């Protein structure tokens, strides 16, 4: 992948103006919803995987384990928990073999606000920080998230989610070299760099909205399909107040489903497509969920798998679930033109999720006086 197309940023990153907007996508959900009510959950999942693979211009993405970074995927996933509360964290280190390594860390918390079977609210908070390059160009974002889930039919739910946050972009010139510091013989860091930066930090708001459709045949056979539009307000991300550099909207589409094959095995298929003018990328993944133990208090699930970012990276993955804990590990093996610099080394990614389940209240009964 050509690094210069992104300028040290994650996929959503600091894009510049493009005068021709004719290729910019205008809608983010053109899905055949008929297929999601089929009894066989694999057929629609395969359909959407093929649908998302049509456009194959791959670009960089925040997380290869995108479905473990729910709030970066869709705010409508907030509150959709097999429990009451969820803590999630992710860390990614990319391209450490080149001078402009890239690091991302995120944390999230969300919870259900009620347990009404016909509809419930969810709420959460999302923290995010990335940094890259000698200038330590960074983005830090804090967001509040809310959602409402409504039951449409038996085992079918529709969720609407919104997210509002504040982003800070910043950079540091301490480790940068400038033409003005060349004394005619060598670089001299004591010389004035003759650069006049009006600001090294910029704050701006971000707004996001999304939808998620969930259908569950059983606890182990289910499908989520959804989409979200990030940067609805197209904020000005320029460090210079006199310049206007719009941060284009980012469209996120996905399908993620699991099907029970036998007592101990499930098949998991997923697809994710990100579009932010003028770039598009597609990630496809497949894994086998192995139920090693279903004993209460000792539930163990191992999920080895494989993913591919089309035209950019091959990604082996592995997840371990123990009771309410889930740990994820993946590694990007770069296969794009950027291999000349990266020597095929993308980078590792770690995720951790903990789900809190409150004990069900025990109904008390008053014993008759004769007992």
VOBA-1610 file (N, C-alpha, C; in pm, whole numbers, padded with zeros to 5 digits, always signed):
BEGIN
Unk+00084-00119+00000Unk+00000+00000+00000Unk+00087+00123+00000Unk+00045+00224-00071Unk+00120+00349-00081Unk+00095+00432+00044Unk+00195+00445+00128Unk+00179+00515+00257Unk+00139+00661+00236Unk+00186+00724+00127Unk+00162+00867+00108Unk+00014+00898+00090Unk-00068+00798+00059Unk-00210+00823+00038Unk-00282+00853+00168Unk-00219+00819+00282Unk-00289+00836+00410Unk-00219+00936+00501Unk-00096+00964+00479Unk-00020+01062+00557Unk-00025+01037+00707Unk+00025+00919+00744Unk+00043+00884+00886Unk-00088+00879+00962Unk-00192+00837+00905Unk-00320+00839+00975Unk-00386+00704+00968Unk-00481+00676+01060Unk-00567+00561+01045Unk-00662+00585+00929Unk-00742+00482+00898Unk-00828+00491+00779Unk-00919+00611+00782Unk-00975+00641+00900Unk-01065+00754+00908Unk-00989+00885+00898Unk-00859+00880+00910Unk-00767+00986+00940Unk-00784+01120+00874Unk-00675+01191+00859Unk-00679+01332+00824Unk-00676+01348+00673Unk-00786+01323+00608Unk-00790+01332+00463Unk-00794+01477+00421Unk-00751+01502+00296Unk-00749+01637+00242Unk-00865+01657+00146Unk-00886+01779+00103Unk-00992+01811+00009Unk-00965+01745-00125Unk-01072+01700-00188Unk-01063+01650-00324Unk-01169+01722-00405Unk-01131+01792-00513Unk-01226+01875-00586Unk-01335+01797-00654Unk-01308+01673-00693Unk-01408+01594-00764Unk-01478+01502-00666Unk-01605+01528-00638Unk-01678+01447-00541Unk-01774+01353-00610Unk-01757+01330-00740Unk-01852+01247-00813Unk-01847+01102-00771Unk-01732+01057-00715Unk-01721+00917-00675Unk-01757+00894-00530Unk-01795+01001-00459Unk-01825+00986-00318Unk-01957+00912-00300Unk-01962+00804-00215Unk-02087+00732-00197Unk-02191+00818-00128Unk-02316+00811-00175Unk-02422+00894-00119Unk-02509+00817-00020Unk-02503+00686-00022Unk-02584+00608+00070Unk-02499+00499+00130Unk-02542+00444+00245Unk-02459+00346+00309Unk-02532+00215+00337Unk-02652+00200+00294Unk-02720+00075+00320Unk-02807+00040+00200Unk-02758-00050+00114Unk-02837-00098+00002Unk-02838-00250+00010Unk-02912-00304+00108Unk-02907-00445+00139Unk-03039-00512+00110Unk-03032-00634+00063Unk-03152-00712+00037Unk-03197-00776+00167Unk-03290-00711+00233Unk-03329-00755+00367Unk-03412-00883+00365Unk-03455-00926+00247Unk-03535-01048+00242Unk-03455-01167+00293Unk-03324-01168+00258Unk-03245-01286+00289Unk-03223-01305+00438Unk-03235-01202+00520Unk-03200-01217+00660Unk-03308-01288+00739Unk-03424-01314+00681Unk-03525-01387+00754Unk-03527-01533+00711Unk-03430-01575+00628Unk-03420-01715+00592Unk-03382-01797+00714Unk-03427-01921+00717Unk-03392-02007+00829Unk-03244-02043+00825Unk-03189-02060+00705Unk-03047-02091+00695Unk-02967-01962+00701Unk-02895-01940+00809Unk-02829-01812+00831Unk-02701-01798+00750Unk-02648-01908+00695Unk-02524-01901+00621Unk-02542-01837+00484Unk-02655-01860+00419Unk-02676-01808+00285Unk-02672-01656+00278Unk-02745-01585+00365Unk-02734-01439+00358Unk-02597-01387+00394Unk-02529-01455+00487Unk-02397-01410+00526Unk-02299-01420+00410Unk-02305-01531+00335Unk-02221-01546+00218Unk-02255-01443+00112Unk-02383-01412+00100Unk-02426-01312+00003Unk-02364-01176+00032Unk-02367-01137+00160Unk-02312-01007+00195Unk-02161-01007+00186Unk-02097-01120+00214Unk-01953-01126+00198Unk-01913-01100+00053Unk-01988-01157-00039Unk-01961-01133-00180Unk-01994-00989-00219Unk-02103-00937-00164Unk-02142-00800-00195Unk-02034-00701-00156Unk-01975-00720-00036Unk-01875-00627+00014Unk-01744-00639-00061Unk-01720-00753-00127Unk-01594-00775-00194Unk-01590-00718-00335Unk-01697-00655-00381Unk-01703-00604-00517Unk-01596-00498-00540Unk-01581-00405-00446Unk-01480-00300-00461Unk-01359-00340-00381Unk-01242-00346-00444Unk-01126-00408-00381Unk-01008-00312-00368Unk-01031-00184-00369Unk-00922-00089-00347Unk-00898-00079-00198Unk-00801-00154-00147Unk-00780-00166-00004Unk-00702-00047+00050Unk-00738-00006+00170Unk-00667+00098+00241Unk-00648+00051+00384Unk-00575+00132+00460Unk-00548+00095+00598Unk-00673+00111+00683Unk-00679+00036+00790Unk-00795+00041+00878Unk-00747+00048+01022Unk-00832+00097+01110Unk-00793+00105+01251Unk-00762-00031+01309Unk-00857-00124+01297Unk-00843-00253+01362Unk-00876-00367+01267Unk-00789-00467+01265Unk-00819-00587+01189Unk-00930-00667+01258Unk-00931-00667+01390Unk-01039-00730+01466Unk-01153-00629+01483Unk-01208-00588+01370Unk-01303-00476+01371Unk-01426-00506+01454Unk-01469-00632+01460Unk-01592-00661+01533Unk-01570-00662+01685Unk-01445-00657+01729Unk-01416-00642+01871Unk-01396-00496+01910Unk-01409-00406+01813Unk-01406-00261+01839Unk-01541-00205+01796Unk-01647-00245+01869Unk-01784-00222+01824Unk-01815-00074+01800Unk-01768+00014+01887Unk-01804+00155+01873Unk-01732+00222+01758Unk-01623+00161+01713Unk-01558+00212+01594Unk-01625+00158+01467Unk-01706+00054+01484Unk-01777-00007+01373Unk-01916+00052+01354Unk-01990+00069+01466Unk-02127+00120+01458Unk-02177+00151+01599Unk-02223+00273+01625Unk-02278+00302+01759Unk-02404+00224+01789Unk-02469+00166+01687Unk-02589+00087+01709Unk-02558-00048+01773Unk-02431-00083+01789Unk-02394-00207+01858Unk-02384-00187+02009Unk-02399-00063+02054Unk-02392-00034+02197Unk-02514-00094+02267Unk-02491-00162+02377Unk-02600-00223+02453Unk-02640-00360+02407Unk-02590-00406+02293Unk-02620-00542+02245Unk-02521-00638+02310Unk-02552-00674+02431Unk-02459-00750+02515Unk-02529-00875+02568Unk-02456-00984+02571Unk-02505-01104+02638Unk-02471-01091+02787Unk-02530-00989+02848Unk-02502-00957+02986Unk-02558-00820+03018Unk-02495-00751+03112Unk-02544-00619+03155Unk-02448-00505+03120Unk-02318-00529+03135Unk-02217-00428+03107Unk-02101-00492+03033Unk-02030-00409+02956Unk-01916-00461+02878Unk-01802-00360+02880Unk-01682-00410+02909Unk-01559-00333+02900Unk-01478-00388+02782Unk-01422-00302+02700Unk-01346-00347+02584Unk-01223-00260+02563Unk-01115-00323+02523Unk-00992-00250+02494Unk-00922-00311+02374Unk-00846-00230+02303Unk-00772-00277+02186Unk-00642-00199+02173Unk-00539-00268+02126Unk-00410-00206+02100Unk-00355-00259+01969Unk-00304-00170+01886Unk-00251-00208+01756Unk-00119-00135+01732Unk-00017-00209+01692Unk+00112-00153+01655Unk+00141-00195+01512Unk+00161-00099+01424Unk+00170-00130+01282Unk+00297-00074+01221Unk+00357-00153+01131Unk+00472-00110+01052Unk+00589-00065+01141Unk+00623-00144+01242Unk+00736-00110+01328Unk+00869-00123+01256Unk+00871-00189+01139Unk+00995-00206+01064Unk+01029-00086+00978Unk+00942+00016+00975Unk+00969+00137+00897Unk+00975+00255+00993Unk+01035+00367+00950Unk+01054+00481+01044Unk+00925+00544+01092Unk+00814+00526+01022Unk+00691+00596+01059Unk+00590+00499+01119Unk+00630+00429+01222Unk+00541+00331+01285Unk+00415+00398+01337Unk+00311+00317+01352Unk+00178+00369+01379Unk+00117+00288+01494Unk+00067+00355+01596Unk+00012+00288+01713Unk-00127+00342+01743Unk-00214+00250+01782Unk-00352+00286+01816Unk-00391+00215+01945Unk-00461+00286+02031Unk-00518+00227+02151Unk-00660+00280+02169Unk-00750+00194+02210Unk-00888+00239+02234Unk-00945+00166+02354Unk-01042+00229+02418Unk-01112+00170+02530Unk-01259+00207+02523Unk-01344+00119+02570Unk-01488+00144+02562Unk-01559+00079+02679Unk-01672+00139+02713Unk-01762+00082+02814Unk-01904+00106+02768Unk-01988+00001+02774Unk-02130+00019+02743Unk-02214-00072+02830Unk-02343-00041+02838Unk-02432-00114+02925Unk-02577-00105+02876Unk-02656-00201+02919Unk-02800-00194+02898Unk-02860-00110+03009Unk-02956-00026+02972Unk-03021+00057+03073Unk-03152-00002+03121Unk-03200-00106+03054Unk-03323-00173+03096Unk-03325-00312+03035Unk-03422-00394+03076Unk-03431-00531+03027Unk-03571-00561+02975Unk-03637-00460+02922Unk-03768-00482+02861Unk-03751-00568+02736Unk-03820-00682+02726Unk-03799-00770+02611Unk-03844-00709+02479Unk-03931-00608+02482Unk-03980-00546+02359Unk-03894-00428+02313Unk-03809-00375+02401Unk-03725-00264+02363Unk-03645-00215+02482Unk-03522-00170+02458Unk-03438-00123+02568Unk-03337-00022+02514Unk-03287+00061+02606Unk-03186+00160+02573Unk-03047+00109+02613Unk-02946+00158+02543Unk-02808+00130+02578Unk-02728+00259+02581Unk-02620+00261+02656Unk-02537+00381+02666Unk-02392+00339+02686Unk-02300+00427+02644Unk-02159+00394+02660Unk-02070+00513+02638Unk-01940+00489+02655Unk-01838+00591+02632Unk-01724+00525+02556Unk-01662+00601+02466Unk-01556+00549+02381Unk-01436+00642+02385Unk-01317+00588+02408Unk-01192+00664+02409Unk-01101+00609+02300Unk-01028+00698+02236Unk-00946+00655+02122Unk-00824+00745+02109Unk-00709+00684+02080Unk-00587+00763+02058Unk-00499+00691+01957Unk-00450+00765+01857Unk-00352+00709+01764Unk-00237+00807+01748Unk-00119+00753+01715Unk+00000+00837+01700Unk+00092+00775+01596Unk+00153+00858+01513Unk+00241+00806+01408Unk+00344+00910+01368Unk+00461+00861+01323Unk+00560+00946+01261Unk+00650+01021+01357Unk+00756+01080+01302Unk+00849+01158+01384Unk+00783+01281+01444Unk+00678+01330+01382Unk+00609+01447+01436Unk+00510+01408+01546Unk+00496+01278+01571Unk+00399+01227+01668Unk+00260+01285+01640Unk+00226+01288+01512Unk+00093+01332+01471Unk-00011+01240+01533Unk-00105+01297+01607Unk-00196+01214+01685Unk-00340+01264+01674Unk-00430+01173+01704Unk-00572+01204+01720Unk-00618+01142+01850Unk-00688+01219+01929Unk-00747+01170+02054Unk-00894+01205+02054Unk-00978+01107+02079Unk-01122+01129+02072Unk-01191+01072+02194Unk-01286+01146+02246Unk-01373+01101+02356Unk-01517+01118+02307Unk-01595+01010+02318Unk-01732+01012+02264Unk-01830+00951+02363Unk-01951+01005+02362Unk-02063+00946+02434Unk-02155+00881+02332Unk-02209+00764+02369Unk-02285+00684+02274Unk-02418+00644+02337Unk-02523+00644+02256Unk-02654+00599+02302Unk-02724+00518+02194Unk-02810+00426+02233Unk-02881+00343+02136Unk-03018+00304+02190Unk-03104+00265+02096Unk-03234+00209+02134Unk-03260+00087+02047Unk-03294-00023+02111Unk-03322-00149+02042Unk-03470-00182+02053Unk-03530-00215+01939Unk-03672-00248+01935Unk-03691-00386+01873Unk-03771-00470+01941Unk-03803-00601+01885Unk-03907-00586+01775Unk-03876-00639+01657Unk-03968-00632+01545Unk-04057-00756+01539Unk-03994-00872+01542Unk-04063-01001+01542Unk-03991-01091+01641Unk-04033-01214+01651Unk-03967-01307+01741Unk-03821-01325+01700Unk-03731-01295+01792Unk-03586-01310+01771Unk-03531-01218+01662Unk-03600-01109+01631Unk-03550-01012+01534Unk-03557-00872+01596Unk-03443-00800+01590Unk-03433-00671+01658Unk-03367-00569+01565Unk-03413-00445+01577Unk-03355-00333+01504Unk-03305-00230+01606Unk-03180-00184+01590Unk-03119-00090+01683Unk-03074+00035+01609Unk-03105+00149+01667Unk-03057+00278+01616Unk-02961+00335+01719Unk-02844+00380+01673Unk-02744+00434+01765Unk-02687+00566+01717Unk-02648+00651+01811Unk-02585+00779+01781Unk-02462+00795+01870Unk-02366+00872+01819Unk-02244+00897+01895Unk-02202+01043+01873Unk-02167+01111+01981Unk-02121+01249+01975Unk-01990+01259+02052Unk-01889+01318+01990Unk-01759+01325+02055Unk-01681+01448+02018Unk-01566+01462+02084Unk-01472+01571+02057Unk-01337+01509+02023Unk-01276+01557+01916Unk-01148+01506+01870Unk-01041+01615+01881Unk-00924+01576+01927Unk-00808+01664+01928Unk-00701+01607+01834Unk-00656+01688+01738Unk-00542+01654+01655Unk-00424+01736+01704Unk-00306+01677+01707Unk-00188+01749+01755Unk-00062+01691+01692Unk+00045+01773+01691Unk+00175+01725+01646Unk+00284+01797+01722Unk+00407+01744+01713Unk+00521+01797+01787Unk+00637+01812+01689Unk+00707+01925+01693Unk+00816+01951+01600Unk+00954+01922+01659Unk+00960+01873+01781Unk+01088+01857+01851Unk+01184+01767+01774Unk+01134+01658+01714Unk+01221+01563+01644Unk+01222+01582+01493Unk+01169+01695+01446Unk+01167+01721+01303Unk+01287+01805+01260Unk+01329+01786+01135Unk+01440+01862+01078Unk+01386+01955+00969Unk+01439+02078+00966Unk+01391+02177+00871Unk+01507+02232+00789Unk+01475+02285+00670Unk+01578+02341+00582Unk+01655+02453+00650Unk+01584+02532+00732Unk+01650+02645+00797Unk+01756+02605+00897Unk+01762+02477+00934Unk+01861+02430+01031Unk+01985+02369+00963Unk+01995+02387+00833Unk+02116+02345+00762Unk+02212+02463+00754Unk+02329+02446+00812Unk+02423+02558+00820Unk+02519+02564+00701Unk+02494+02489+00598Unk+02580+02484+00481Unk+02675+02368+00480Unk+02696+02307+00598Unk+02784+02191+00610Unk+02711+02071+00668Unk+02631+02100+00770Unk+02563+01990+00839Unk+02434+02043+00900Unk+02355+01948+00949Unk+02233+01985+01021Unk+02270+02035+01159Unk+02214+02151+01197Unk+02244+02212+01326Unk+02113+02235+01400Unk+02081+02151+01498Unk+01951+02164+01567Unk+01939+02290+01651Unk+02051+02361+01676Unk+02043+02482+01757Unk+01995+02602+01677Unk+01993+02589+01544Unk+01947+02699+01461Unk+01795+02709+01461Unk+01746+02830+01444Unk+01601+02852+01435Unk+01550+02785+01308Unk+01437+02713+01319Unk+01383+02643+01202Unk+01309+02735+01107Unk+01288+02859+01146Unk+01222+02959+01061Unk+01080+02919+01019Unk+01021+02832+01096Unk+00883+02791+01069Unk+00790+02860+01168Unk+00675+02902+01119Unk+00577+02970+01203Unk+00446+02891+01201Unk+00428+02807+01303Unk+00307+02728+01313Unk+00204+02804+01397Unk+00091+02836+01338Unk-00013+02908+01411Unk-00066+02825+01526Unk-00072+02692+01504Unk-00125+02605+01608Unk-00071+02465+01587Unk-00041+02397+01696Unk+00001+02257+01691Unk-00107+02166+01746Unk-00225+02220+01771Unk-00334+02142+01826Unk-00467+02194+01770Unk-00558+02104+01748Unk-00688+02141+01690Unk-00797+02055+01752Unk-00906+02119+01797Unk-01023+02048+01850Unk-01140+02065+01754Unk-01218+01958+01738Unk-01340+01969+01657Unk-01438+01858+01698Unk-01568+01879+01677Unk-01668+01779+01715Unk-01688+01675+01605Unk-01736+01557+01647Unk-01771+01449+01554Unk-01908+01393+01591Unk-01987+01362+01488Unk-02119+01302+01510Unk-02136+01182+01418Unk-02198+01077+01472Unk-02214+00951+01400Unk-02352+00894+01426Unk-02409+00825+01328Unk-02537+00756+01344Unk-02531+00624+01269Unk-02604+00524+01319Unk-02602+00394+01254Unk-02722+00309+01288Unk-02741+00201+01210Unk-02848+00104+01229Unk-02787-00037+01234Unk-02849-00125+01313Unk-02808-00265+01319Unk-02931-00354+01324Unk-02930-00459+01242Unk-03039-00557+01240Unk-02984-00689+01293Unk-03052-00746+01391Unk-03008-00870+01453Unk-03118-00974+01444Unk-03083-01093+01397Unk-03175-01205+01395Unk-03104-01324+01459Unk-03170-01390+01551Unk-03109-01501+01626Unk-03199-01622+01620Unk-03148-01729+01561Unk-03220-01855+01559Unk-03204-01928+01691Unk-03085-01910+01754Unk-03057-01968+01884Unk-02943-01887+01945Unk-02897-01930+02063Unk-02787-01859+02126Unk-02658-01866+02047Unk-02643-01969+01963Unk-02519-01988+01888Unk-02535-01963+01738Unk-02656-01945+01691Unk-02681-01917+01550Unk-02750-01782+01539Unk-02676-01685+01490Unk-02728-01548+01483Unk-02656-01468+01376Unk-02716-01355+01338Unk-02660-01271+01234Unk-02684-01125+01267Unk-02580-01043+01252Unk-02588-00897+01264Unk-02551-00835+01130Unk-02635-00745+01082Unk-02608-00669+00960Unk-02633-00523+00992Unk-02542-00436+00950Unk-02562-00295+00982Unk-02471-00203+00906Unk-02492-00075+00932Unk-02411+00028+00870Unk-02415+00155+00952Unk-02311+00235+00940Unk-02302+00362+01013Unk-02234+00466+00927Unk-02264+00592+00957Unk-02202+00706+00888Unk-02133+00791+00993Unk-01999+00795+00985Unk-01917+00872+01077Unk-01888+01011+01018Unk-01861+01107+01104Unk-01831+01246+01064Unk-01947+01307+00985Unk-02066+01294+01040Unk-02183+01351+00973Unk-02168+01500+00950Unk-02101+01568+01038Unk-02086+01713+01029Unk-01968+01757+00944Unk-01888+01663+00892Unk-01770+01694+00810Unk-01689+01808+00872Unk-01631+01785+00990Unk-01562+01894+01061Unk-01437+01941+00989Unk-01401+02066+01014Unk-01278+02123+00961Unk-01162+02076+01048Unk-01072+01995+00991Unk-00963+01936+01069Unk-00829+02007+01048Unk-00830+02122+00983Unk-00705+02194+00955Unk-00649+02257+01082Unk-00514+02257+01093Unk-00450+02326+01204Unk-00452+02477+01186Unk-00468+02524+01063Unk-00470+02667+01034Unk-00615+02716+01028Unk-00647+02817+01106Unk-00784+02867+01112Unk-00832+02923+00979Unk-00737+02973+00898Unk-00775+03033+00771Unk-00799+02928+00662Unk-00755+02804+00685Unk-00774+02696+00588Unk-00895+02613+00627Unk-00953+02547+00527Unk-01065+02457+00553Unk-01032+02322+00491Unk-01014+02222+00577Unk-00985+02086+00533Unk-01092+01995+00594Unk-01195+01965+00517Unk-01306+01885+00569Unk-01263+01741+00591Unk-01305+01686+00704Unk-01288+01544+00730Unk-01411+01473+00673Unk-01392+01406+00561Unk-01505+01345+00491Unk-01572+01238+00575Unk-01699+01214+00546Unk-01773+01110+00614Unk-01715+00972+00585Unk-01720+00887+00685Unk-01674+00748+00671Unk-01794+00656+00681Unk-01811+00572+00581Unk-01922+00477+00578Unk-01870+00340+00619Unk-01937+00278+00713Unk-01899+00147+00763Unk-02014+00049+00742Unk-01991-00056+00662Unk-02089-00161+00638Unk-02033-00294+00688Unk-02118-00380+00740Unk-02067-00508+00791Unk-02179-00612+00796Unk-02137-00736+00796Unk-02223-00851+00827Unk-02140-00947+00910Unk-02196-00997+01018Unk-02124-01087+01108Unk-02222-01193+01157Unk-02192-01318+01129Unk-02286-01423+01167Unk-02216-01550+01211Unk-02286-01628+01294Unk-02236-01757+01341Unk-02345-01860+01323Unk-02305-01982+01287Unk-02400-02091+01268Unk-02350-02215+01343Unk-02436-02274+01423Unk-02400-02395+01496Unk-02395-02513+01401Unk-02280-02581+01398Unk-02262-02697+01312Unk-02282-02828+01387Unk-02238-02831+01512Unk-02252-02950+01595Unk-02243-02909+01740Unk-02237-03004+01828Unk-02232-02974+01971Unk-02111-02890+02007Unk-02000-02912+01940Unk-01875-02846+01979Unk-01824-02745+01876Unk-01888-02734+01759Unk-01832-02649+01655Unk-01936-02552+01598Unk-01890-02424+01580Unk-01968-02321+01510Unk-01882-02266+01397Unk-01948-02223+01290Unk-01882-02153+01182Unk-01913-02005+01191Unk-01811-01920+01186Unk-01828-01775+01197Unk-01775-01711+01069Unk-01859-01633+01002Unk-01819-01560+00881Unk-01851-01411+00901Unk-01767-01325+00846Unk-01788-01182+00862Unk-01729-01106+00744Unk-01783-00987+00721Unk-01733-00898+00616Unk-01750-00754+00662Unk-01654-00671+00626Unk-01659-00529+00662Unk-01606-00446+00546Unk-01679-00342+00510Unk-01633-00250+00408Unk-01637-00108+00463Unk-01524-00036+00443Unk-01513+00102+00485Unk-01494+00189+00361Unk-01565+00301+00357Unk-01553+00394+00244Unk-01542+00535+00297Unk-01432+00600+00261Unk-01411+00740+00297Unk-01341+00805+00178Unk-01414+00888+00109Unk-01370+00943-00018Unk-01224+00991-00012Unk-01139+00945-00105Unk-01170+00863-00222Unk-01133+00717-00205Unk-01118+00670-00081Unk-01064+00536-00056Unk-01173+00438-00015Unk-01149+00312-00048Unk-01239+00202-00012Unk-01155+00082+00028Unk-01198+00010+00132Unk-01130-00114+00168Unk-01230-00218+00213Unk-01191-00344+00196Unk-01278-00457+00229Unk-01200-00559+00311Unk-01261-00607+00419Unk-01201-00712+00502Unk-01300-00827+00510Unk-01254-00947+00476Unk-01334-01069+00487Unk-01268-01161+00589Unk-01349-01231+00668Unk-01292-01319+00770Unk-01377-01444+00789Unk-01311-01551+00833Unk-01378-01678+00863Unk-01305-01744+00979Unk-01380-01809+01065Unk-01319-01876+01180Unk-01407-01992+01225Unk-01347-02079+01304Unk-01418-02193+01361Unk-01421-02178+01512Unk-01538-02176+01568Unk-01555-02161+01713Unk-01566-02299+01775Unk-01470-02333+01860Unk-01463-02466+01920Unk-01501-02456+02067Unk-01610-02520+02106Unk-01656-02519+02245Unk-01586-02632+02321Unk-01483-02596+02394Unk-01404-02695+02465Unk-01469-02740+02594Unk-01541-02648+02660Unk-01607-02682+02786Unk-01729-02593+02803Unk-01842-02654+02838Unk-01965-02580+02866Unk-02006-02588+03012Unk-01915-02630+03097Unk-01947-02642+03239Unk-01968-02504+03301Unk-02069-02487+03383Unk-02091-02358+03450Unk-01968-02316+03530Unk-01926-02192+03512Unk-01807-02143+03579Unk-01678-02185+03514Unk-01685-02265+03409Unk-01564-02309+03340Unk-01594-02327+03190Unk-01650-02220+03130Unk-01680-02224+02987Unk-01558-02178+02909Unk-01513-02261+02818Unk-01393-02232+02741Unk-01423-02249+02593Unk-01393-02145+02515Unk-01414-02147+02371Unk-01286-02099+02303Unk-01239-02173+02204Unk-01124-02136+02124Unk-01171-02111+01981Unk-01125-01998+01922Unk-01172-01962+01788Unk-01056-01920+01698Unk-00989-02017+01633Unk-00888-01982+01534Unk-00953-01940+01403Unk-00889-01850+01331Unk-00949-01804+01206Unk-00849-01734+01117Unk-00902-01678+01009Unk-00819-01612+00910Unk-00898-01500+00846Unk-00831-01388+00821Unk-00896-01273+00756Unk-00804-01220+00647Unk-00864-01142+00557Unk-00787-01080+00450Unk-00839-00940+00425Unk-00748-00844+00426Unk-00780-00709+00381Unk-00742-00704+00234Unk-00843-00700+00148Unk-00822-00721+00006Unk-00717-00627-00050Unk-00613-00686-00112Unk-00509-00607-00174Unk-00407-00549-00078Unk-00416-00582+00051Unk-00327-00517+00148Unk-00263-00614+00246Unk-00340-00705+00309Unk-00281-00787+00415Unk-00355-00919+00432Unk-00282-01021+00474Unk-00337-01148+00519Unk-00323-01153+00671Unk-00430-01198+00740Unk-00438-01176+00884Unk-00482-01305+00956Unk-00391-01383+01012Unk-00432-01492+01100Unk-00485-01437+01231Unk-00590-01499+01284Unk-00653-01452+01408Unk-00676-01569+01503Unk-00687-01537+01630Unk-00721-01639+01730Unk-00787-01571+01849Unk-00899-01627+01895Unk-00971-01574+02009Unk-00984-01684+02115Unk-00975-01643+02240Unk-00996-01733+02353Unk-01101-01672+02443Unk-01208-01747+02470Unk-01315-01701+02558Unk-01320-01791+02681Unk-01310-01728+02797Unk-01317-01801+02924Unk-01418-01731+03014Unk-01532-01796+03034Unk-01643-01737+03109Unk-01679-01601+03050Unk-01665-01492+03126Unk-01702-01360+03074Unk-01586-01288+03004Unk-01469-01350+02997Unk-01353-01287+02934Unk-01338-01332+02789Unk-01291-01240+02705Unk-01254-01275+02568Unk-01124-01205+02532Unk-01028-01281+02480Unk-00899-01228+02439Unk-00879-01254+02291Unk-00830-01154+02219Unk-00808-01169+02076Unk-00666-01132+02037Unk-00611-01206+01942Unk-00477-01180+01891Unk-00479-01197+01740Unk-00422-01101+01668Unk-00410-01112+01523Unk-00279-01049+01478Unk-00240-01083+01355Unk-00116-01025+01301Unk-00134-00998+01153Unk-00102-00876+01112Unk-00112-00838+00971Unk+00017-00873+00898Unk+00006-00953+00793Unk+00118-00979+00704Unk+00093-00899+00576Unk+00169-00794+00559Unk+00146-00702+00448Unk+00180-00767+00314Unk+00088-00756+00215Unk+00110-00813+00082Unk+00094-00708-00028Unk+00082-00582+00009Unk+00065-00476-00090Unk+00201-00429-00140Unk+00201-00326-00225Unk+00325-00270-00276Unk+00413-00211-00165Unk+00353-00189-00048Unk+00428-00133+00064Unk+00526-00234+00124Unk+00524-00359+00076Unk+00615-00461+00128Unk+00761-00423+00106Unk+00789-00337+00007Unk+00927-00292-00015Unk+00984-00223+00108Unk+00896-00157+00183Unk+00940-00089+00305Unk+00912-00172+00430Unk+00797-00240+00431Unk+00755-00312+00552Unk+00813-00452+00560Unk+00872-00503+00450Unk+00920-00642+00441Unk+00812-00740+00486Unk+00688-00711+00448Unk+00570-00793+00476Unk+00525-00788+00621Unk+00593-00710+00704Unk+00556-00701+00845Unk+00452-00591+00864Unk+00330-00629+00897Unk+00227-00531+00927Unk+00233-00495+01074Unk+00180-00584+01158Unk+00188-00557+01301Unk+00087-00638+01380Unk+00112-00655+01510Unk+00021-00729+01596Unk-00094-00641+01645Unk-00201-00708+01683Unk-00317-00639+01741Unk-00372-00725+01854Unk-00403-00662+01967Unk-00455-00731+02085Unk-00589-00669+02125Unk-00684-00752+02159Unk-00812-00704+02210Unk-00851-00783+02335Unk-00925-00718+02422Unk-00977-00784+02542Unk-01116-00730+02571Unk-01206-00819+02607Unk-01344-00783+02638Unk-01385-00855+02766Unk-01450-00782+02855Unk-01505-00843+02978Unk-01651-00804+02991Unk-01737-00903+03007Unk-01881-00881+03018Unk-01926-00911+03160Unk-02000-00818+03217Unk-02054-00833+03353Unk-02198-00881+03344Unk-02227-00990+03411Unk-02363-01043+03418Unk-02409-01041+03563Unk-02510-00962+03589Unk-02563-00956+03723Unk-02646-01081+03752Unk-02637-01133+03874Unk-02717-01252+03907Unk-02865-01220+03904Unk-02944-01316+03858Unk-03087-01298+03854Unk-03142-01292+03997Unk-03235-01198+04025Unk-03292-01189+04160Unk-03373-01314+04194Unk-03358-01356+04316Unk-03431-01474+04364Unk-03560-01429+04429Unk-03670-01482+04381Unk-03800-01444+04437Unk-03816-01503+04577Unk-03844-01416+04674Unk-03860-01462+04812Unk-04006-01497+04840Unk-04025-01598+04918Unk-04159-01642+04956Unk-04170-01645+05108Unk-04284-01601+05157Unk-04311-01603+05302Unk-04367-01739+05340Unk-04300-01801+05434Unk-04346-01935+05474Unk-04476-01923+05555Unk-04566-02014+05539Unk-04689-02015+05620Unk-04653-02028+05769Unk-04736-01974+05856Unk-04705-01975+06001Unk-04696-02115+06061Unk-04755-02214+05989Unk-04753-02348+06048Unk-04624-02424+06010Unk-04534-02361+05937Unk-04408-02431+05903Unk-04297-02384+05995
//
